[in-house]
Amino acid sequence: MTRIAVSRSFRSTLKQFALLIVPLVLCAPLTRAQDAVRPSLAGEEASQARQQDIERIPYNLLVGPVRFRFSASVGVEYNDNINLAQHDEKQDDFIFRPQVNFDAIWPITQLNTLRFDLGIGYSVYLDHSNYDTNTILITPGSQLAFDIFVGDFRINIHDRISVQQDPISEPALSNTAEYGRLENYAGLSVLWDLNKVLVTVGYDHYNFYALENQFEYLDHRSEILNGSISLAATSTMNIGLEGTGVFTAYDQHVLNDSTDASGGAFIETTLSSYLHLRVAGGYQWIGFDQGGLIGDVSDVNDYYANILIMHRLNAMLSQSLAAGHENQLGVNSNSVRLNYIRHTITWNLIRNTLLTTEFFYEDGNESGGIIDEHFQRIGAAGTVGYQLTPHVTLGLRYQYTQKDSDVPGRNYINNRVSLDGTYSF
């Protein structure tokens, strides 16, 4: 397979995107708000504002103070490469995806809110029934969360769960149609609002369970600690420090247990009512225990950096741009060094119709181990949503993904087209 055009260095790619970023910054209105004391994000005013937001949330059923919302959807997708293989080995299929969604929110008191969101689905393959979902799928975003406001503190206690099967979201994978996994985050976060200073701390216990035998070696648990402190330098700019610690232990001794520590600084600013910018960067270290069967003995000593730009051009057009450099735990090795760019545009040009276009680019390097791979992926997608009636929404989506690897047999091109309908009761 011929190396795709995006195989230029990441630095050159960032230079090209800088040509996009600069006009975004310069063309936005630069009217700034006058300095003023900001309302607390954790005080009584914030809880009252949250209560007003809850009152505006649409619902199907009201039982006392509890608001329920139910919806069901069914979709069909054609995927020309379900197993993410090179051209002569790929398989195509039609996939049917029924799903039901349930959301409930209970403002227990003016200061305490309990929320439950759950999406359950299933995948049925027309020709390759062996790939049918082995269990139910639980959509990302499913959660049980409890928000508590106490003085200047806002406390969130949560349990977030997902069960997914599609391997396309893991860039290091090729030649597989199933990447079933259960992921669960359980923990809490605390925000302390001192008006000019915001302090946040959080803890999560994370579990990963593979639902396919070939990926059982990935089963692990992690303890995740994070925190930040930010100062309101002006009414439109916050500067601060951030840090994260992650301690990971695998059930099997194939991949190596690890300790991940990172810390740095960030700046977040609202350049205008139309343009928001966040830039962060710092140092990342990951130390790996030795003895894993993969034989990868490399640690990580690297920087991390990311930028996020959110720009609303007008009432009909908005976009976001994210780019970064980071290291992640690998599925074939200790770690993957990843550079990425993601760009999304939302078009609201026609009444009752919403169009979203997406682009992404990834450049990854495995640290060694089972497969020592350097890969690049490029992808694009377009989604059209149409509000047919107050209860019925139709959606059409096309997605293209291409992977270019320096390891023979791991290149692929994937095209998928899907049509779905959702009914809100």
C-alpha positions as CSV (number, residue, x, y, z in Angstrom):
1,M,0.0,0.0,0.0
2,T,1.4,3.4,-0.9
3,R,2.1,5.6,2.1
4,I,-0.7,8.2,2.4
5,A,-0.1,11.9,1.9
6,V,-0.4,12.6,5.6
7,S,2.9,10.8,6.3
8,R,4.7,14.1,6.6
9,S,6.0,15.1,10.0
10,F,3.6,16.1,12.7
11,R,5.4,19.5,12.9
12,S,4.7,20.2,9.3
13,T,1.0,19.3,9.8
14,L,0.8,21.7,12.8
15,K,2.2,24.5,10.7
16,Q,-0.6,24.0,8.1
17,F,-3.2,24.1,10.8
18,A,-1.7,27.2,12.2
19,L,-2.7,28.9,9.0
20,L,-6.3,27.9,10.0
21,I,-5.9,28.9,13.7
22,V,-4.6,32.4,13.1
23,P,-7.5,33.6,10.9
24,L,-9.9,32.1,13.5
25,V,-8.4,34.2,16.2
26,L,-8.1,37.4,14.2
27,C,-11.5,37.3,12.6
28,A,-13.5,36.9,15.8
29,P,-15.0,39.9,17.5
30,L,-12.6,40.9,20.4
31,T,-15.1,42.7,22.6
32,R,-14.2,41.9,26.2
33,A,-16.4,41.9,29.2
34,Q,-15.7,44.4,32.0
35,D,-14.0,43.1,35.1
36,A,-16.5,42.0,37.7
37,V,-16.9,39.6,40.6
38,R,-17.8,36.2,39.0
39,P,-20.7,34.3,40.6
40,S,-19.5,31.2,42.4
41,L,-19.5,27.9,40.6
42,A,-20.3,26.1,43.8
43,G,-22.5,28.4,45.8
44,E,-26.2,28.9,46.1
45,E,-26.5,31.0,42.9
46,A,-24.9,28.1,41.0
47,S,-27.3,25.6,42.5
48,Q,-30.3,27.8,41.6
49,A,-29.0,28.2,38.1
50,R,-28.7,24.4,37.9
51,Q,-32.2,24.1,39.1
52,Q,-33.4,26.4,36.3
53,D,-31.5,24.3,33.8
54,I,-33.2,21.1,35.1
55,E,-36.6,22.8,34.7
56,R,-35.8,23.2,31.0
57,I,-34.8,19.6,30.4
58,P,-37.4,17.9,28.2
59,Y,-39.1,14.8,29.7
60,N,-41.7,12.2,28.8
61,L,-42.9,11.4,32.3
62,L,-43.0,13.3,35.6
63,V,-43.3,11.3,38.8
64,G,-43.3,13.7,41.7
65,P,-40.0,15.7,41.3
66,V,-38.4,13.0,39.1
67,R,-38.2,13.6,35.4
68,F,-37.9,10.6,33.1
69,R,-37.1,10.6,29.4
70,F,-37.3,7.5,27.1
71,S,-36.3,7.0,23.5
72,A,-35.7,4.1,21.2
73,S,-33.7,3.9,17.9
74,V,-32.9,1.4,15.2
75,G,-30.2,1.7,12.7
76,V,-28.7,-0.1,9.8
77,E,-25.0,0.2,8.7
78,Y,-23.1,-1.0,5.7
79,N,-19.4,-1.6,6.6
80,D,-17.1,-2.6,3.8
81,N,-14.3,-3.7,6.1
82,I,-15.6,-5.0,9.4
83,N,-12.4,-6.7,10.4
84,L,-10.1,-3.8,9.6
85,A,-7.9,-5.8,7.2
86,Q,-6.0,-5.1,4.1
87,H,-7.8,-5.2,0.8
88,D,-7.5,-8.9,-0.1
89,E,-8.6,-10.1,3.4
90,K,-11.4,-7.7,4.4
91,Q,-15.0,-8.7,5.1
92,D,-18.1,-6.6,4.5
93,D,-21.5,-6.8,6.1
94,F,-24.8,-5.1,7.0
95,I,-25.2,-4.5,10.7
96,F,-28.5,-3.8,12.5
97,R,-28.3,-1.8,15.7
98,P,-31.4,-1.4,17.9
99,Q,-31.0,0.7,21.1
100,V,-33.1,2.1,23.9
101,N,-32.2,5.1,26.1
102,F,-33.3,6.0,29.5
103,D,-32.6,9.2,31.4
104,A,-33.8,10.3,34.8
105,I,-33.0,13.3,37.0
106,W,-34.1,13.8,40.5
107,P,-33.5,17.2,42.3
108,I,-33.6,15.7,45.8
109,T,-33.2,19.1,47.3
110,Q,-32.3,22.5,45.9
111,L,-28.6,21.7,46.5
112,N,-28.5,17.9,45.7
113,T,-29.3,16.3,42.4
114,L,-29.3,12.6,41.4
115,R,-29.0,11.7,37.7
116,F,-29.2,8.4,35.9
117,D,-28.5,8.0,32.2
118,L,-28.4,4.6,30.4
119,G,-28.2,3.6,26.7
120,I,-28.5,-0.1,25.9
121,G,-28.0,-1.6,22.4
122,Y,-27.2,-4.6,20.4
123,S,-25.5,-5.4,17.1
124,V,-26.7,-8.1,14.6
125,Y,-24.5,-8.9,11.6
126,L,-26.4,-10.1,8.5
127,D,-23.6,-12.4,7.0
128,H,-21.2,-12.9,9.9
129,S,-23.4,-13.9,12.8
130,N,-20.3,-14.9,14.8
131,Y,-19.7,-11.2,15.3
132,D,-23.1,-10.6,16.9
133,T,-22.9,-8.9,20.3
134,N,-22.2,-11.4,23.0
135,T,-23.9,-9.3,25.6
136,I,-25.7,-5.9,25.6
137,L,-23.8,-2.8,24.6
138,I,-23.9,0.2,27.0
139,T,-23.3,3.5,25.3
140,P,-20.5,5.9,26.6
141,G,-22.1,8.5,28.7
142,S,-24.2,6.1,30.7
143,Q,-23.8,7.0,34.4
144,L,-25.2,7.3,37.9
145,A,-24.2,10.7,39.3
146,F,-24.9,12.6,42.5
147,D,-24.2,16.4,42.7
148,I,-23.9,18.0,46.1
149,F,-23.5,21.8,46.7
150,V,-22.0,22.6,50.2
151,G,-21.0,26.2,50.7
152,D,-18.1,26.9,48.3
153,F,-17.8,23.3,47.4
154,R,-19.4,21.3,44.6
155,I,-19.1,17.5,44.9
156,N,-19.8,15.0,42.2
157,I,-20.0,11.3,43.1
158,H,-20.3,9.1,40.0
159,D,-20.2,5.7,38.4
160,R,-19.7,5.7,34.6
161,I,-19.9,2.5,32.6
162,S,-19.7,1.5,29.0
163,V,-19.7,-1.7,27.0
164,Q,-18.4,-1.4,23.4
165,Q,-17.4,-3.8,20.6
166,D,-16.3,-1.7,17.7
167,P,-12.4,-1.8,17.3
168,I,-12.2,1.4,15.1
169,S,-11.7,3.6,18.2
170,E,-8.4,1.9,19.1
171,P,-5.8,3.2,16.6
172,A,-3.3,0.4,17.3
173,L,-5.6,-2.4,16.3
174,S,-5.8,-4.1,12.9
175,N,-7.2,-7.4,11.6
176,T,-10.0,-7.8,14.1
177,A,-13.7,-7.3,14.0
178,E,-14.4,-7.6,17.7
179,Y,-12.9,-5.5,20.5
180,G,-15.5,-6.1,23.2
181,R,-14.7,-4.4,26.5
182,L,-16.3,-3.2,29.6
183,E,-15.0,0.0,31.1
184,N,-16.1,1.5,34.4
185,Y,-15.1,4.7,36.3
186,A,-16.2,5.0,39.9
187,G,-15.2,8.0,42.0
188,L,-15.7,11.6,43.0
189,S,-14.6,15.1,42.1
190,V,-14.6,18.2,44.3
191,L,-14.5,21.8,43.1
192,W,-13.7,24.5,45.7
193,D,-14.6,27.9,44.4
194,L,-12.8,30.9,46.0
195,N,-14.0,33.3,43.2
196,K,-10.5,34.3,42.0
197,V,-9.1,30.8,42.6
198,L,-10.6,27.5,41.6
199,V,-9.3,24.3,43.2
200,T,-10.4,20.9,41.8
201,V,-9.4,17.4,43.0
202,G,-10.6,14.0,41.8
203,Y,-10.3,10.3,42.3
204,D,-11.5,7.4,40.1
205,H,-11.2,3.6,40.3
206,Y,-11.1,2.3,36.7
207,N,-11.7,-1.2,35.6
208,F,-11.2,-2.7,32.1
209,Y,-12.5,-6.1,31.3
210,A,-12.1,-7.7,27.8
211,L,-15.1,-9.6,26.5
212,E,-13.1,-11.4,23.9
213,N,-10.6,-14.2,24.8
214,Q,-7.9,-12.8,22.6
215,F,-7.8,-9.6,24.6
216,E,-8.1,-11.0,28.1
217,Y,-4.4,-10.0,28.7
218,L,-5.6,-6.4,28.7
219,D,-7.7,-6.8,31.8
220,H,-6.5,-4.2,34.4
221,R,-7.5,-1.8,37.1
222,S,-6.2,1.7,37.7
223,E,-6.3,4.2,40.5
224,I,-6.5,7.7,39.0
225,L,-5.8,10.9,41.0
226,N,-6.0,14.4,39.4
227,G,-6.0,18.0,40.5
228,S,-5.7,21.5,39.3
229,I,-5.6,25.1,40.7
230,S,-6.4,28.1,38.5
231,L,-6.3,31.8,39.1
232,A,-8.6,34.3,37.4
233,A,-5.9,36.6,35.9
234,T,-8.6,38.7,34.3
235,S,-12.3,38.5,33.8
236,T,-11.7,36.4,30.6
237,M,-8.5,34.5,31.4
238,N,-7.6,31.8,33.8
239,I,-4.1,30.4,34.3
240,G,-3.2,27.5,36.5
241,L,-1.3,24.3,37.3
242,E,-2.5,20.7,36.8
243,G,-1.4,17.2,37.7
244,T,-2.4,13.6,37.3
245,G,-1.2,10.3,38.8
246,V,-2.3,6.9,37.5
247,F,-1.4,3.5,39.0
248,T,-2.2,0.5,36.8
249,A,-2.1,-3.2,37.6
250,Y,-2.8,-6.0,35.0
251,D,-4.5,-9.3,35.9
252,Q,-2.2,-11.2,33.7
253,H,1.6,-10.7,33.3
254,V,1.7,-10.0,29.6
255,L,1.8,-6.2,29.7
256,N,3.7,-4.4,32.5
257,D,2.2,-2.7,35.5
258,S,2.9,1.0,35.5
259,T,2.9,4.3,37.4
260,D,2.0,7.4,35.4
261,A,2.7,10.9,36.6
262,S,2.2,14.1,34.7
263,G,2.2,17.8,35.6
264,G,2.1,21.1,33.9
265,A,0.4,24.5,33.3
266,F,-2.6,25.7,31.4
267,I,-4.2,28.9,30.2
268,E,-7.8,29.2,29.4
269,T,-9.3,32.3,27.9
270,T,-12.4,33.6,26.3
271,L,-11.1,35.9,23.5
272,S,-14.7,37.0,22.7
273,S,-18.2,35.7,23.1
274,Y,-17.5,33.7,20.0
275,L,-14.0,32.3,20.6
276,H,-12.7,30.1,23.5
277,L,-9.1,28.9,23.7
278,R,-7.4,26.4,26.1
279,V,-3.7,25.5,25.9
280,A,-1.9,23.1,28.3
281,G,1.5,21.5,28.4
282,G,3.9,19.8,30.8
283,Y,6.0,16.8,31.6
284,Q,4.9,13.1,31.5
285,W,6.7,10.2,33.1
286,I,5.5,6.5,33.0
287,G,7.5,3.9,34.8
288,F,6.9,0.3,34.0
289,D,7.5,-2.8,36.1
290,Q,9.6,-5.5,34.4
291,G,8.7,-9.1,33.9
292,G,5.8,-8.9,31.4
293,L,5.8,-11.4,28.6
294,I,5.9,-8.7,25.9
295,G,9.6,-8.0,26.7
296,D,9.1,-4.2,26.4
297,V,11.4,-2.5,29.0
298,S,11.0,1.1,27.9
299,D,9.7,3.8,30.2
300,V,8.3,7.2,29.1
301,N,10.0,10.5,29.7
302,D,8.3,13.0,27.4
303,Y,6.3,16.2,27.3
304,Y,2.6,16.5,26.8
305,A,0.8,19.3,25.1
306,N,-2.7,20.0,23.9
307,I,-4.8,22.9,22.5
308,L,-8.5,23.3,22.1
309,I,-10.2,26.1,20.1
310,M,-14.0,26.5,20.1
311,H,-15.2,29.1,17.7
312,R,-18.8,30.1,16.9
313,L,-18.7,31.9,13.6
314,N,-22.4,32.8,13.7
315,A,-25.8,31.4,14.6
316,M,-25.6,28.8,11.8
317,L,-21.9,27.8,12.0
318,S,-19.6,26.7,14.8
319,Q,-16.3,24.7,14.9
320,S,-13.8,23.2,17.2
321,L,-10.2,22.3,16.7
322,A,-8.1,20.0,19.0
323,A,-4.5,19.0,18.7
324,G,-2.0,17.4,21.0
325,H,0.9,15.2,21.9
326,E,0.7,12.5,24.6
327,N,1.6,9.0,25.7
328,Q,-1.1,6.3,26.3
329,L,-0.9,2.8,27.6
330,G,-0.7,0.4,24.6
331,V,-2.5,-2.8,23.6
332,N,0.6,-4.3,22.0
333,S,3.3,-2.6,24.0
334,N,4.0,-0.6,27.1
335,S,2.9,2.7,25.6
336,V,1.9,4.5,22.4
337,R,3.3,8.0,21.7
338,L,0.4,9.8,19.9
339,N,0.2,13.0,18.0
340,Y,-3.3,14.0,16.9
341,I,-5.5,16.7,15.2
342,R,-9.3,16.7,15.3
343,H,-11.5,19.2,13.6
344,T,-15.4,19.4,13.8
345,I,-17.8,21.8,12.1
346,T,-21.5,22.1,12.9
347,W,-23.7,23.5,10.2
348,N,-27.2,24.7,11.1
349,L,-28.2,26.1,7.7
350,I,-31.6,24.5,7.2
351,R,-34.5,24.4,9.6
352,N,-34.8,21.2,11.5
353,T,-31.6,19.9,9.9
354,L,-28.2,19.7,11.5
355,L,-25.0,18.8,9.6
356,T,-21.8,17.9,11.2
357,T,-18.5,17.3,9.4
358,E,-15.4,15.8,11.1
359,F,-11.7,15.3,10.3
360,F,-8.9,13.6,12.3
361,Y,-5.3,12.7,11.9
362,E,-3.2,10.5,14.2
363,D,0.5,9.6,14.2
364,G,1.4,6.8,16.6
365,N,4.6,5.0,17.7
366,E,4.5,1.8,19.7
367,S,7.3,1.5,22.3
368,G,8.0,-2.1,21.3
369,G,6.6,-5.3,22.6
370,I,4.2,-7.7,20.7
371,I,4.0,-5.4,17.7
372,D,6.5,-2.6,17.3
373,E,4.5,-0.4,14.9
374,H,4.6,3.1,13.6
375,F,1.2,4.0,12.2
376,Q,-0.8,6.9,10.8
377,R,-4.5,7.2,10.5
378,I,-6.6,9.8,8.7
379,G,-10.3,9.9,8.7
380,A,-13.4,12.0,7.8
381,A,-17.1,11.8,8.5
382,G,-20.3,13.6,7.8
383,T,-23.6,13.3,9.7
384,V,-27.0,14.7,8.8
385,G,-29.8,14.8,11.4
386,Y,-33.3,15.8,10.5
387,Q,-36.2,16.4,12.9
388,L,-39.1,14.8,11.1
389,T,-41.7,15.3,13.8
390,P,-41.5,16.4,17.5
391,H,-40.9,12.7,18.4
392,V,-39.0,11.4,15.4
393,T,-35.4,12.1,14.3
394,L,-33.6,10.7,11.3
395,G,-29.9,10.4,10.9
396,L,-27.5,9.6,8.0
397,R,-23.8,9.2,8.5
398,Y,-20.8,8.4,6.4
399,Q,-17.3,7.7,7.9
400,Y,-14.0,7.0,6.2
401,T,-10.9,5.8,8.0
402,Q,-7.5,4.9,6.5
403,K,-4.5,3.4,8.4
404,D,-1.0,3.3,7.1
405,S,1.4,1.0,9.1
406,D,5.1,0.2,8.7
407,V,4.3,-3.4,9.7
408,P,3.2,-5.5,6.7
409,G,-0.5,-6.7,6.8
410,R,-1.7,-4.0,9.1
411,N,-2.9,-1.3,6.6
412,Y,-6.6,-0.9,6.0
413,I,-9.3,1.4,4.5
414,N,-12.7,1.4,6.1
415,N,-15.9,2.9,4.7
416,R,-19.2,2.8,6.6
417,V,-22.6,4.3,5.9
418,S,-25.4,4.2,8.4
419,L,-29.0,5.3,8.6
420,D,-31.0,5.4,11.8
421,G,-34.2,6.6,13.3
422,T,-35.0,7.7,16.9
423,Y,-38.4,7.9,18.5
424,S,-38.7,10.0,21.7
425,F,-41.8,8.9,23.7
